Amino acid sequence: MIAARIPGLTPVRAAIDGVDDGMVLLLAARARLARLAGRLKSQAGARGRDPGREREVRERAAALAAWVGVAPEVASGVVALAIGEACRAQALAADLDQGQAATAGLMMAATMHAQTDTPLPAGNPLLRLVPPPRRFAPLLRAVPPSLRKRVIERAMAQALAQPLAEGALDFMAGRRLGIEVSDLGIGWVVELQVARLVVVDEPAEATVRGTATDLLLLAGRREDADTLFFQRRLVLTGDTELGLTARNVLDRLPWEQVPLALRIAINRGARFADAARAAYHAPA
């Protein structure tokens, strides 16, 4: 076999298989949500295609694809397949009416305070189908560390491009700050090197630890850091001064400087994850 003759190919292929399995599982979950959406619409007397919703889904997928370095047409093709599956699941023309209008939740404050838009209802039966983040931990750990490193460095470069250019993060030069996602079992240590934040294989001087949902809420500015630390949902260990300095600097960064597609992705992801967590823990 080819893999036996090429060093390192077998684990890479195993990781690809894990990602493929994850995509299939997500498509299956999406199909179940589409069937439930069809039932809800049928009960409300609403049937048929929603071209506006389809357009929003495609545009959002294309924007995210462009940001993460995937060809937009590839993302559109995947979305088209998902629309077709939703059509088959609902036995009618493609209609992905599974969420709110695209304008909902796009206005975000430029401070670290929590957002005030209407939360998703925790009792929503759709949200109860969403598994907790820890279920995805094995799939994420199967992704090669080098690939995770590239994704994280690219995300930091995109999100913090202007603060880095202005020298707002110069205090991180030669300092190592760790971030641990407790329920996913992953983490990384970042250091500022030549005006660029990079992931390093060195022990952290200070570490911020929290669940995927709480870290998303912090990144999306839907919860303020003081609240999360006070409630022990985020924990700071190691060099407290370094951790607090990083937190205070990031707290003052203008949110509007973050690329729009990334702001939308973080904000919606945080809102959805928070509602899904509440639904998962709500009494049946």
C-alpha positions, 0 to 999 in steps of 0.5 A: 500500500502507498501509505506503508511507503510514505512516512507519516501518511497513515496518521494523516489519513486517519485524521482525515477519516475522523474529519469525514466521520464528523461531517457525516455526523453533522449532516445527519444531525442537520437532517434531523433538524430539517425534519423537525423544522418541516413538522413545525412549519406544517403545524403552523400552516407554512409550507414551501420554499424560502428563497431569502433563507436559502440565500442567507445560508449560502452567503454566510457559508461563502463568507466563512469559507473565504475567511478560513481559506476554503473556496466559496464555491466548495462551501456553496456546493456543500450547502446545496447538498444540504439544501437538497437533503432538507428538501428530501427530508421535508418532501418539498422544495428546498427550504432551510427555515431553521433559524432567524433572519440574517439581520438578527444579532448582527449589531454588537457592542464595542465593549466587553459587556454582554449582548442584549438581543433575544436569546434562543429559547432553551426549551426549543426541541431542536436545541435538545438534539445538539450534543454537548461539546465534549462529544466532539473532543475525540474528533478534534483530538484526531486533527493533527496538531500542526493543522490546529496550530495553523488554524489558530494562528490564522484566526488570531492574525485575522482577529487582531490584525489592527491591534498587532499593527498598532503595537497594542499587544507588544507586552506579549513579546517573549511572554507565553499565554495558554488557553485551555478548552476544558470540555474539548481537551485541547489547548494551546500556548501563544507568544508574540514573535516579530509582531505576530502571535504564534503557537509554541510548544513551551509551557505557559506562564499564565493559563486561562481555562474554560469550557468551549461555550464560555470561551465563545461567550467571552470572545463574542462579548456576550459575557464580560470577563469579570462575571465569568471569572467571578462565577469560576466559569473561567479560571486563571492560573500561573502569572496572574499579572500577565493574565490580567494584563492580557485580559485588560488589553483585549477588553479595550480593543474595539470590537468593530476592528474585527472582520465582519465575517468573524464577528458574525461567526463568533457571535452566532456561535456563542449564542447558539452554544449557550442556548444549546447548553441550557437546553441540554441541561433543562428538565425533560 
